[in-house]
Amino acid sequence: MDPLSNVLRDTHSRNLSAYKNLLSGLGNTTPQTNCVFWDIVVVTAGDHQQRVVYERQIDRMLALKRIPTQAKYHVIEDPPGSKIGSGGSTFLVMAKLSNLYSHDYLSTARVLLIHAGGYSTRLPHVSARGKIFMTLPQADPQDGIQVLDLKLALYLHLLESMPPGVFLTSADGIELFSSRLPFPSEPKPYTITAIAHPSSTWIGSTHGVYLLQDPEGCILGDRKLEPKDQSALLLKCQQFLHKPSLDVMQNTPNVIHKHSAIGKNDVVYTDSCYYFDPQTAKIMANTYKSLDAECDLEAWADILCFQDQSPPVSTSSTASSPHSQGRQIVERALQESGVELDVMVLNASKFYHLGTMQEFLEGTCTDLPFMAELNIRNRNAGIAIVGSLPSLDSIGGESPSEEKELRNLGATARIHPPVYIENSSIPSGVSIHPHSIIVDSDLQPDAVVPRDTCIFTLQLQEHEFVSFTFSVKDDMKRAVGTNVRADTILQELKIFERVPISATLPFGNLPPLELTVSGLSLWTAPVFEIARTKQESIRLALDRLDRIRRYLAEEEKEGERAVENVEVGGRTKPTIVGWTSLKVAARRAREY
């Protein structure tokens, strides 16, 4: 590992030790662990149902003493039928807390706010439980660590010096940082302090980028130091650029920090989590009632740009949209109150995003620095196993060729990394190909899992199960068709990037779609079979994967010619008792 990874690993290791001490010291009225914790932890939810599920999970973790009981935990849902976004939710949370607690208490409390209100459409295997309860492998314990536990541990060293206020983060971002000065001891009131990480310009084009005031050259001086000696640099932010293009960054002076003279890559400083003081929190609480229920504000793009001097508002429909109006309300409230934006530059830091299936696989299986920094140690290189003990008769080393991958029906279990396996049984005879995610699915001995597969099972009620199969590269939200025939939709809607849904359906069985349908996607299309037992649902999913493999193999031989949908033979046919979409199944699984 490089020196930075070593520093981040050591800091996170200390955080984990402190977190374990907190858990072991539960019930003590006087701290014996010499570490501090949050006064309030807030998790946001998209709707009432998600809130109930989150509360149930948190209550269970508290009862099992899996999370510290020192904090007051709240799950705050978005208003019914609204679309306020993470930015609107931030203002809502501040309003709710001001109603729950006195001003005096909030002026001395330290609050952790975790935005987790999405439905994980890009991480379908956690769509029912939510990303905040997503599991990541750990060297200890065997059953891994949930993101909520991880978030509660990640920032403990920050709390040693962080004053009262609110620290805001998201469920799918992992921020690792260390410095000799973790946090300014007395940040000014009416200030948002954003944490900034050094990133490539390519990463900067997909994030928020800070234009910093650094006349003394503090950044360059700090970057010359070894990571263990680097400090937290508190600088003024001149402008916040949201997802700027490379041209914009190159043409904006002082955005790109050129360090080629000292042998380091050019960097920009990008966003992640941020802190704001109790006075700023009160401004947000008072402003919430002015926001429209459809404002759809983003907690980074639409809040951190508040100090920019925006041009006069046009009279176009876009400018008068709830989003545009909400953004203006936020800017005006923060500007008129004199709120400023400071940036804490942490050169000894990294930011990781685990919001897609591919990012999840990379983080848990192949990104060696991330795995080392986060205490992820897989027993077999590239194969992450959580809560499962598959019989690994044979571990494939290199990825097989495409031809072998599509046709390999080997008699012994072979797992070709990278593969993530959670709460699943992998018996002898199974063949799993690279870049696959297998969750809550007990595979059968003859199973073949093609490369790039995500397969997982949801229980909808006592005798209803459905097993889903997607490619880790599928765009789950891409909708096709507007008021067109159902058979056309089944041809146009693609799974595994290019396989028509019609080619994946069991012979003689069609989902009961309306004659004409509109705008279906892999998230909303009711094209997945429901079975009476978990094993039957998995069998249906494996048959679906067989048809997908046959289609791809035929396409490879015959160009773009589609193959006829054929029934997989030689097996007892499971009974199909209904059809569902992932959107509906995730909701039903949450209710169950």
Disulfide bonds with the S-S distance in Angstrom:
none
